[in-house]
């Protein structure tokens, strides 16, 4: 038998210790098979669980698993895992994590961590406005301008909506959402509305299990892709915005988004260490 130590952290925490998006981080994933990692992700049943591994090109390697499979990149796992790696390896306030999507730089300031995302790629969706509206359980008039597939490490369908009320009313239809999955067959849908004060009201939907659409409380990869959308639609730069997500789920998240004049996208948020334990296999 072998013991594996893990930590529970809350990422993008806003108004209390039990706010933010929870993450399980296994401090040393050596000896675990892919099947073990997937089974542990299903055991904890969080949106993601990460496993720290050695890396020849960064401070640590990281693998990210959902209960439904592995991801090349995700935002709150990057920040949460960075907080754990920083303490374990005493890296200082600048470190880098080696993921399938590449080496991701992360910086720390107090209890806030900031990642630098990959340069965005984008493409137009094949779905028409009416298709997107039906998929989200909305009317065609609820769909805003320039829906796009954006990829800064994880390709997601970004759909701007015409009102904050439309953001609240969105209820994806699983069979239609699967029809408009990304190139990897994954359902990843981000909807938002830009408020008059410049902040964003957002929601993120994903397929947790086949045919089951769930909602994430705080999604750093989608926030990074929102920065990519601002670049793709030629918004004036630099931009600094606060992204609101998860309040109605009882897990208030606040994400910082910045896109500088050189089109560098950064996502930041608080990381709180809330618990530790071991699993025996």
C-alpha positions in Angstrom: 0.0 0.0 0.0 1.1 3.6 -0.6 0.0 6.9 1.0 -0.6 10.0 -1.1 -0.9 13.4 0.6 -3.4 16.0 -0.7 -4.5 19.5 0.1 -7.8 21.2 -0.4 -7.6 24.9 -1.5 -10.2 27.5 -2.5 -9.3 29.5 -5.6 -10.7 32.9 -6.5 -12.0 33.2 -2.9 -14.0 36.4 -2.4 -15.9 37.0 0.9 -15.1 34.1 3.2 -12.9 31.0 3.6 -15.6 28.9 2.1 -16.0 31.0 -1.1 -14.1 30.4 -4.3 -13.7 27.3 -6.4 -12.5 24.2 -4.5 -9.5 22.2 -5.7 -7.8 19.1 -4.6 -4.0 19.0 -5.1 -2.0 15.8 -4.6 1.5 16.8 -3.5 3.3 14.0 -5.3 1.7 12.0 -8.0 4.6 9.7 -8.7 3.4 6.1 -8.7 -0.1 6.9 -9.7 -1.4 5.6 -13.1 -3.7 7.5 -15.3 -6.5 5.3 -14.1 -5.6 6.1 -10.5 -5.7 9.8 -11.2 -9.0 9.6 -12.9 -10.5 7.5 -10.1 -9.2 10.0 -7.5 -10.7 12.9 -9.4 -14.0 11.0 -9.4 -13.6 10.2 -5.7 -13.3 13.9 -4.7 -15.9 14.8 -7.4 -14.7 18.4 -7.7 -14.5 20.1 -11.1 -10.7 19.4 -11.1 -8.1 17.5 -9.1 -4.4 18.0 -9.8 -1.2 15.9 -9.4 2.2 17.4 -8.9 5.0 15.6 -10.7 8.7 16.3 -11.6 9.6 18.4 -14.6 12.8 19.1 -16.4 11.7 22.5 -17.7 9.7 24.0 -14.9 9.4 24.1 -11.1 6.9 21.2 -11.3 4.8 19.2 -13.7 1.1 19.2 -13.3 -1.6 16.9 -14.6 -5.2 18.0 -14.3 -8.1 15.6 -14.1 -11.9 16.1 -14.0 -14.2 13.2 -13.1 -14.6 12.8 -16.9 -11.0 12.9 -18.1 -7.8 14.9 -18.4 -7.4 18.6 -19.3 -4.4 20.2 -20.9 -4.9 23.5 -19.0 -7.3 25.0 -16.5 -7.1 28.3 -14.6 -8.1 27.6 -11.0 -6.0 24.4 -10.9 -3.0 26.3 -12.1 -3.3 29.0 -9.4 -4.2 26.5 -6.7 -1.4 24.1 -7.6 1.1 27.0 -7.8 0.3 27.9 -4.2 1.0 24.3 -3.1 4.2 24.0 -5.2 5.5 27.3 -4.0 5.3 26.1 -0.4 6.6 22.6 -1.0 9.5 23.6 -3.2 10.2 27.0 -1.7 10.4 28.5 -5.2 9.8 32.1 -4.1 7.1 34.3 -5.6 7.8 33.5 -9.2 7.4 29.9 -10.5 6.4 28.0 -13.6 4.2 24.9 -14.0 4.7 22.4 -16.8 1.3 21.4 -18.3 0.1 19.7 -21.5 -0.7 23.2 -22.8 2.9 24.3 -22.1 4.9 26.0 -19.4 2.6 28.5 -17.5 4.3 31.3 -15.5 2.7 32.2 -12.2 3.5 35.0 -9.7 2.4 35.5 -6.1 1.6 38.7 -4.2 0.2 38.0 -0.7 -2.6 35.4 -1.0 -3.2 36.3 -4.6 -1.6 34.4 -7.5 -1.5 35.5 -11.2 -1.0 33.3 -14.2 0.1 34.3 -17.7 -2.0 32.6 -20.3 -0.9 31.4 -23.7 -1.5 33.7 -26.7 -5.0 33.2 -27.9 -6.2 31.4 -31.0 -9.8 31.8 -32.2 -12.3 30.7 -34.8 -15.9 31.4 -35.7 -18.5 28.9 -34.5 -20.5 27.0 -37.2 -23.6 27.4 -35.0 -25.9 30.3 -36.1 -27.4 32.7 -33.6 -30.6 30.7 -33.4 -28.6 27.5 -32.8 -26.7 29.1 -29.9 -30.0 30.5 -28.4 -31.7 27.1 -28.5 -28.6 25.5 -27.0 -28.7 27.9 -24.1 -32.5 27.9 -23.6 -32.6 31.5 -24.7 -34.2 33.7 -27.4 -32.1 34.8 -30.4 -32.3 38.4 -29.2 -30.4 37.3 -26.1 -27.3 36.5 -28.0 -24.7 39.3 -28.3 -22.2 40.1 -30.9 -19.3 38.0 -32.0 -19.6 34.5 -30.4 -16.2 32.8 -30.9 -14.3 29.7 -30.1 -11.2 30.9 -28.1 -8.2 28.9 -27.0 -5.5 30.2 -24.6 -4.8 26.6 -23.4 -8.3 25.1 -23.4 -10.7 25.8 -26.3 -14.1 27.1 -25.2 -17.2 28.6 -26.8 -17.6 32.2 -25.7 -21.1 33.6 -26.1 -21.6 37.2 -25.2 -25.2 37.9 -24.0 -27.3 41.0 -24.4 -28.2 41.4 -20.7 -27.3 40.2 -17.3 -30.8 38.8 -17.1 -30.0 36.6 -20.0 -26.9 35.4 -18.2 -29.1 34.4 -15.3 -31.6 32.6 -17.5 -29.2 30.5 -19.5 -29.9 26.8 -19.1 -27.9 24.7 -21.7 -29.7 21.7 -23.3 -27.3 18.8 -23.1 -28.0 17.1 -26.4 -27.6 20.5 -28.3 -24.6 21.5 -26.3 -22.9 18.2 -27.3 -23.7 19.0 -30.9 -21.5 22.1 -30.6 -18.7 20.6 -28.6 -15.1 21.7 -29.2 -12.6 19.9 -31.5 -11.8 17.5 -28.6 -15.5 16.6 -28.1 -15.8 18.5 -24.9 -18.7 20.8 -23.9 -17.2 24.1 -22.7 -19.5 27.1 -22.8 -18.9 30.5 -21.3 -21.5 33.2 -21.3 -21.2 36.8 -20.0 -22.5 40.3 -20.0 -20.3 43.4 -19.6 -21.8 45.8 -17.0 -21.7 49.6 -17.2 -18.9 49.7 -14.6 -16.7 47.5 -16.8 -17.0 44.3 -14.7 -18.3 41.1 -16.2 -21.1 38.9 -15.0 -20.2 35.4 -16.1 -21.2 31.7 -16.0 -19.4 28.6 -17.3 -21.0 25.3 -18.3 -19.3 22.0 -18.9 -20.1 18.3 -19.4 -19.1 16.6 -16.1 -20.3 13.2 -17.1 -21.8 12.1 -20.5 -25.1 13.9 -20.9 -24.8 15.9 -17.7 -24.1 19.6 -17.9 -22.8 21.2 -14.8 -21.8 24.8 -13.8 -18.4 25.9 -12.5 -18.2 28.5 -9.8 -14.9 30.1 -11.0 -13.2 29.4 -14.3 -9.7 30.8 -14.8 -9.3 29.3 -18.3 -12.5 30.9 -19.4 -11.4 34.2 -17.9 -8.2 34.0 -19.9 -10.2 33.2 -23.0 -12.3 36.2 -22.3 -9.1 38.2 -22.6 -8.5 36.4 -25.9 -12.0 37.5 -27.0 -11.1 41.1 -26.2 -8.1 40.8 -28.4 -9.9 39.0 -31.2 -12.6 41.6 -31.3 -10.0 44.4 -31.3 -10.9 46.0 -28.0 -8.8 49.0 -26.9 -5.9 47.9 -24.8 -4.7 47.8 -22.0 -7.7 46.4 -20.1 -8.1 45.5 -16.4 -11.4 44.1 -15.3 -13.0 42.2 -12.5 -15.0 39.0 -13.4 -17.9 38.0 -11.2 -18.8 34.3 -11.1 -20.5 31.8 -8.8 -22.4 34.1 -6.5 -25.7 32.4 -7.1 -24.1 29.0 -6.5 -23.1 30.1 -3.0 -19.4 30.0 -4.0 -18.7 33.7 -4.8 -15.6 34.0 -7.0 -13.7 37.1 -8.1 -11.2 36.8 -10.9 -8.9 39.6 -12.0 -8.4 39.9 -15.8 -5.8 42.0 -17.5 -4.7 42.3 -21.1 -1.7 44.6 -21.6 -0.8 46.7 -24.6 1.4 43.8 -25.8 -1.6 41.4 -25.7 -0.3 39.5 -22.7 -3.3 38.0 -20.8 -3.1 37.5 -17.1 -5.7 36.0 -14.7 -5.4 36.4 -10.9 -7.2 35.4 -7.7 -6.9 34.6 -4.1 -5.9 31.1 -3.0 -6.8 29.8 0.5 -5.4 26.6 2.0 -8.3 25.0 3.9 -7.4 21.4 4.6 -5.0 18.5 4.2 -5.2 14.7 4.3 -3.9 11.4 2.9 -5.3 8.7 0.7 -4.1 5.1 1.1 -4.2 2.9 -2.1 
